[in-house]
Amino acid sequence: MLRDTGLTKTAARTKFRELLRANFALDETGLRLIRKWRAPTSPIKLTDAQLTAYRTALPTFLVNTYSDRLYDFASAKVTAVRTAPRGTRGEVDVYSRISDPKGGKPIDAIWTVKMGGPKPLVANLTVNGVNVALTQEADFNAFVEQNGFDALIAFMKKSG
């Protein structure tokens, strides 16, 4: 859909956001991103209202953040290289190679897909060895440590 020349850039991004929202394990991933702040040993105790506000803001924030980044690769060719079971939780890693639309070195990506449930959902992405969820978790942790959890929610709402 990102390559569809019949769609405006805005329409293509809207459709792509819908695709990501429908096929990404947003809530599970979102809770993993704040596990430090949900742990019994956390220096702050999240209220139910804070957790609800976070869970409400997260899907739009993540979808907008990653759809905008992935939009730059709309003309790239994605090739599935192989799949491999991951751990014992019913996840599968899908190894892929993405051509750089600007002619640079290909990008290796591993899509961790959660199987089971009504349909498979993407649970994480590793790009050229960088785990996107761990990077996002570190960013969130640093932001909360500097500004507080409520400020993270406000930032997500503003950015989403």
Wavefront OBJ file of the C-alpha trace (Angstrom):
o trace
v 0.000 0.000 0.000
v 2.931 2.352 0.553
v 3.843 1.875 -3.115
v 0.315 2.525 -4.375
v 0.678 5.568 -6.630
v -3.102 6.015 -6.587
v -2.952 7.005 -2.927
v -1.731 10.292 -1.557
v 1.124 10.112 0.939
v -1.356 10.854 3.737
v -3.791 8.154 2.590
v -0.987 5.593 2.220
v 0.288 6.364 5.716
v -3.231 6.089 7.127
v -3.718 2.654 5.551
v -0.269 1.569 6.691
v -1.028 2.677 10.264
v -4.195 0.560 10.148
v -2.137 -2.414 8.955
v 0.386 -1.981 11.775
v -2.338 -1.548 14.389
v -4.063 -4.744 13.237
v -0.910 -6.877 13.051
v 1.320 -5.737 15.905
v 1.085 -6.970 19.518
v 0.748 -3.393 20.752
v -0.542 -3.922 24.295
v 1.858 -6.731 25.156
v 4.780 -4.824 23.682
v 3.722 -1.645 25.443
v 3.633 -3.325 28.828
v 7.097 -4.755 28.192
v 8.397 -1.232 27.488
v 7.485 -0.084 31.011
v 8.239 -3.283 32.931
v 10.750 -1.435 35.139
v 7.984 0.893 36.333
v 5.479 -1.932 36.846
v 7.850 -4.113 38.873
v 7.268 -4.493 42.631
v 10.703 -2.937 43.203
v 9.957 0.132 41.061
v 10.915 3.465 42.623
v 7.481 4.766 41.603
v 4.122 3.075 41.967
v 1.963 3.502 38.901
v -1.686 4.148 39.568
v -4.438 2.418 37.629
v -5.216 5.790 36.011
v -1.604 6.206 34.853
v -1.497 2.702 33.422
v -4.815 3.240 31.633
v -3.623 6.571 30.192
v -0.379 4.935 29.016
v -2.190 2.007 27.406
v -4.543 4.435 25.684
v -1.740 6.644 24.300
v 0.652 3.849 23.347
v -0.934 2.350 20.213
v -1.185 5.642 18.355
v 2.300 6.676 19.499
v 3.950 3.425 18.363
v 2.024 3.141 15.125
v 2.780 6.747 14.158
v 6.433 6.474 15.177
v 7.112 3.290 13.251
v 4.871 3.888 10.259
v 6.681 7.169 9.622
v 10.062 5.408 9.849
v 8.965 2.498 7.673
v 7.357 4.813 5.130
v 10.858 5.799 4.005
v 11.323 2.198 2.883
v 8.133 2.007 0.811
v 10.089 1.293 -2.350
v 12.377 -1.271 -0.698
v 12.182 -4.936 -1.575
v 11.627 -7.193 1.433
v 12.734 -10.803 1.098
v 11.970 -13.440 3.720
v 15.156 -15.449 4.183
v 14.116 -18.067 6.749
v 12.077 -18.681 9.880
v 13.093 -20.212 13.179
v 11.177 -21.017 16.369
v 12.028 -18.659 19.241
v 11.974 -20.001 22.787
v 9.043 -21.903 24.227
v 6.319 -19.233 24.125
v 5.133 -19.970 20.614
v 7.082 -17.220 18.884
v 8.789 -17.442 15.508
v 11.606 -15.283 14.191
v 11.231 -14.316 10.549
v 14.603 -13.341 9.118
v 14.383 -10.911 6.237
v 16.590 -8.781 4.053
v 15.445 -5.313 3.023
v 17.003 -3.569 0.054
v 17.971 0.041 0.716
v 15.866 2.158 -1.653
v 18.784 4.605 -1.870
v 21.138 1.878 -3.117
v 23.035 1.316 0.103
v 23.857 -1.907 1.880
v 20.852 -4.211 2.469
v 19.301 -4.183 5.915
v 18.845 -7.395 7.871
v 15.707 -7.527 9.978
v 14.263 -10.133 12.313
v 10.526 -9.925 12.906
v 9.531 -11.757 16.087
v 6.021 -13.060 15.506
v 3.788 -14.219 18.322
v 1.831 -17.257 17.179
v -1.399 -18.486 18.680
v -4.433 -16.440 19.406
v -6.752 -15.528 16.567
v -3.827 -14.570 14.296
v -0.046 -14.102 14.353
v 1.109 -10.694 15.620
v 4.480 -8.973 15.330
v 5.885 -8.719 18.854
v 9.276 -7.148 18.105
v 11.683 -6.142 15.385
v 15.471 -6.290 15.328
v 17.133 -4.218 12.618
v 20.822 -4.768 11.836
v 21.281 -6.250 15.305
v 19.437 -3.463 17.151
v 16.435 -4.689 19.139
v 13.749 -2.048 18.616
v 11.785 -2.919 21.780
v 14.873 -2.827 24.013
v 15.906 0.500 22.503
v 12.418 1.946 22.988
v 12.338 0.612 26.560
v 15.680 2.298 27.318
v 14.377 5.552 25.812
v 11.208 5.373 27.917
v 13.193 4.570 31.067
v 15.520 7.525 30.546
v 12.574 9.829 29.857
v 10.704 8.708 32.990
v 13.824 9.035 35.140
v 14.324 12.610 33.897
v 10.718 13.794 33.685
v 8.360 11.369 35.426
v 5.774 8.918 34.150
v 3.017 11.488 33.616
v 5.369 13.471 31.365
v 5.962 10.318 29.284
v 2.223 9.962 28.757
v 1.929 13.633 27.793
v 4.828 13.271 25.349
v 3.254 10.185 23.774
v -0.078 11.981 23.353
v 1.615 14.977 21.775
v 3.783 12.844 19.463
v 1.002 10.447 18.541
l 1 2 3 4 5 6 7 8 9 10 11 12 13 14 15 16 17 18 19 20 21 22 23 24 25 26 27 28 29 30 31 32 33 34 35 36 37 38 39 40 41 42 43 44 45 46 47 48 49 50 51 52 53 54 55 56 57 58 59 60 61 62 63 64 65 66 67 68 69 70 71 72 73 74 75 76 77 78 79 80 81 82 83 84 85 86 87 88 89 90 91 92 93 94 95 96 97 98 99 100 101 102 103 104 105 106 107 108 109 110 111 112 113 114 115 116 117 118 119 120 121 122 123 124 125 126 127 128 129 130 131 132 133 134 135 136 137 138 139 140 141 142 143 144 145 146 147 148 149 150 151 152 153 154 155 156 157 158 159 160
